[in-house]
C-alpha cells in the first residue's frame, strides 16, 4: 500500500467525531496529521473525519486511534495516481464570507461587483476559503473592518495566502505571511500576483523570519493553524502585537477553544468574540 495515496474516512455522531479529532492532536504520533471534520448528513446527524496519512506507519496509527471510538465507522480508500487535489478543487463552489468572495479560476465569471473578490488557487497549499477555519477568519475580519482599520497585518501559517491578501485588498499597507512549507509560500506569492496584492510571503517557523520581525508591532495577527502550535506561539504573538492589537486564531476544534483561550488570557489578552462554524472555532482576542 502506498500510504501517501490513501485517505482514511471515519463517520459517526458529532460528539464521537469531535472527541476523536481532538484526541488526535493530543497524541504525539498524530498531532501533525492533515485532516478535516465536517457535518456530512444533517438529517441523520452524521459527521465525517477525512485524514491523509503520509506513511504506512501513520496510516496504521490513525486506524488504531479511530478504532478507540466504536461508534465511528472507519474505511480506507486508495486515491488514484493523479492530481486528485486539483481535480477536487476544480469542483468547489465559490465562497461568500461577509464582504469577501473567494473563488477559483473555474468560477472567475461569477465574481460579484459589490464584493472584495479574491481568486485563490490552492495547488498543494491549505486555505481555499472553503474550510470552516478559513471562513471563520474571514468572517471575523469582516466584522472587525466595520469599526476599524488595520495598517500592519501578519498571517502565521499562511497557506495559500488568502488572509494576508484579504487584508492587503482592504487597506492594510503592510501584510506579511509566513509558512513552514516552501511550496505554500510559492503558491501564496502567485496568488498575491493574481490578486495584485502587495503582500510579502516568506518561509519561516512561526514568527521568526527577519521580514516578520522587522514589520512588528502589528495591528492584527492571523494564526489559522492547529491548537498545539497556537498555544506554543502565544508569547510570540503577544510580543508581535501592539497594545490594543487583535489576534484572530483558528484551526482549532470547539472542544479545544478553552485550552487555547486560557493560554492567551494568561499573556494579557481579552476575548472579544468567539465564532463557530461546523466543528471549528475562531477566537477574536485583543491585547490589553
URRALIN-V775979 format. One record per residue. RES is the residue in one small letter. PHI is phi in whole degrees, 0 to 359 (* if undefined). D_LAST is the distance of its C-alpha to the last C-alpha in Angstrom with 1 decimal. Layout:
# URRALIN-V775979
RES;PHI;D_LAST + RES;PHI;D_LAST
This chain:
# URRALIN-V775979
x;*;52.2 + x;271;49.9 + x;295;46.5 + x;292;44.7 + x;247;46.5 + x;240;45.8 + x;240;43.5 + x;254;42.9 + x;240;42.4 + x;235;41.6 + x;239;42.0 + x;173;41.4 + x;295;39.4 + x;304;35.7 + x;302;34.7 + x;295;37.0 + x;294;35.8 + x;295;32.0 + x;294;32.6 + x;296;34.8 + x;293;32.3 + x;296;29.5 + x;292;31.9 + x;301;32.9 + x;282;29.6 + x;278;29.9 + x;270;33.3 + x;304;33.3 + x;287;36.4 + x;237;34.8 + x;294;31.0 + x;263;31.9 + x;291;34.2 + x;278;33.8 + x;206;34.0 + x;223;33.1 + x;222;33.3 + x;220;34.4 + x;275;36.2 + x;272;39.8 + x;220;41.7 + x;297;40.1 + x;296;43.4 + x;264;44.2 + x;69;40.6 + x;262;40.9 + x;249;37.9 + x;224;38.5 + x;254;37.1 + x;247;38.3 + x;235;38.0 + x;233;39.4 + x;290;40.4 + x;250;41.2 + x;207;43.9 + x;297;46.5 + x;296;44.9 + x;295;41.5 + x;297;43.6 + x;296;45.3 + x;295;42.1 + x;296;40.6 + x;296;43.8 + x;295;43.9 + x;296;40.2 + x;293;40.8 + x;293;44.1 + x;289;42.1 + x;248;41.3 + x;295;44.8 + x;280;43.8 + x;270;42.8 + x;261;45.7 + x;250;45.2 + x;229;47.3 + x;240;47.4 + x;241;48.3 + x;273;49.6 + x;277;48.2 + x;296;50.7 + x;281;51.1 + x;203;49.6 + x;280;46.4 + x;296;45.4 + x;294;41.7 + x;297;42.8 + x;294;45.3 + x;295;42.8 + x;295;40.3 + x;295;43.2 + x;261;43.5 + x;285;39.9 + x;285;39.4 + x;293;36.8 + x;237;33.4 + x;253;31.8 + x;229;28.0 + x;63;27.0 + x;281;28.1 + x;265;28.7 + x;235;32.2 + x;255;32.6 + x;212;36.2 + x;260;38.5 + x;300;41.5 + x;291;43.8 + x;241;42.0 + x;296;41.6 + x;280;44.0 + x;257;41.8 + x;293;38.7 + x;283;38.2 + x;288;38.0 + x;261;35.1 + x;236;32.6 + x;274;30.6 + x;274;33.2 + x;238;32.2 + x;271;35.2 + x;239;34.1 + x;257;36.7 + x;275;35.6 + x;57;38.5 + x;257;37.3 + x;258;33.6 + x;272;31.1 + x;114;29.5 + x;285;32.1 + x;104;30.0 + x;273;32.0 + x;291;30.1 + x;303;27.8 + x;287;24.8 + x;292;25.4 + x;299;26.1 + x;300;22.9 + x;294;20.8 + x;294;22.9 + x;294;22.7 + x;297;18.9 + x;295;18.9 + x;300;21.6 + x;298;19.7 + x;294;16.7 + x;292;19.4 + x;287;20.7 + x;232;18.1 + x;199;16.8 + x;233;17.9 + x;236;16.7 + x;277;18.6 + x;238;17.8 + x;229;17.8 + x;243;18.4 + x;240;20.3 + x;270;20.7 + x;72;24.0 + x;291;25.2 + x;62;28.6 + x;283;30.4 + x;88;27.7 + x;300;27.4 + x;287;23.6 + x;296;23.5 + x;293;26.7 + x;301;25.3 + x;294;22.4 + x;297;25.1 + x;282;27.3 + x;241;24.8 + x;108;24.0 + x;291;21.8 + x;273;23.6 + x;232;22.4 + x;227;22.5 + x;236;22.9 + x;238;24.0 + x;237;24.7 + x;206;27.0 + x;288;29.0 + x;264;32.0 + x;292;33.9 + x;296;35.8 + x;299;32.6 + x;299;31.7 + x;298;35.2 + x;294;34.9 + x;298;31.5 + x;297;33.0 + x;293;36.0 + x;296;33.9 + x;297;32.1 + x;297;35.6 + x;299;36.9 + x;266;34.0 + x;54;34.2 + x;256;30.5 + x;271;29.5 + x;301;27.2 + x;250;27.7 + x;235;28.1 + x;223;28.6 + x;279;29.6 + x;198;27.1 + x;267;25.8 + x;75;22.1 + x;247;20.3 + x;270;23.0 + x;293;25.1 + x;306;25.5 + x;298;25.1 + x;292;21.6 + x;291;20.5 + x;294;22.2 + x;269;20.2 + x;289;16.7 + x;279;14.0 + x;262;13.9 + x;277;12.6 + x;211;13.3 + x;236;14.5 + x;269;17.2 + x;217;18.4 + x;254;21.4 + x;232;23.0 + x;245;23.9 + x;302;22.0 + x;301;23.1 + x;293;21.9 + x;300;18.6 + x;294;18.1 + x;296;19.5 + x;269;17.4 + x;300;14.0 + x;293;13.7 + x;297;15.2 + x;292;13.0 + x;299;9.8 + x;292;11.9 + x;283;13.2 + x;264;10.2 + x;285;9.2 + x;302;5.9 + x;87;5.6 + x;290;8.0 + x;245;9.6 + x;245;11.4 + x;251;14.7 + x;245;16.4 + x;208;20.0 + x;93;23.3 + x;243;22.9 + x;287;25.2 + x;306;24.1 + x;292;25.3 + x;264;22.8 + x;299;19.6 + x;296;19.0 + x;297;19.4 + x;294;17.0 + x;300;14.3 + x;300;14.8 + x;297;14.4 + x;277;10.9 + x;299;9.7 + x;289;11.2 + x;260;9.2 + x;95;5.8 + x;265;5.6 + x;238;6.6 + x;281;10.1 + x;265;11.1 + x;198;14.7 + x;236;17.2 + x;246;20.4 + x;235;23.7 + x;214;26.7 + x;55;29.8 + x;269;28.7 + x;257;25.5 + x;239;21.8 + x;233;19.1 + x;251;15.4 + x;251;12.9 + x;238;9.3 + x;244;6.1 + x;284;3.8 + x;295;0.0
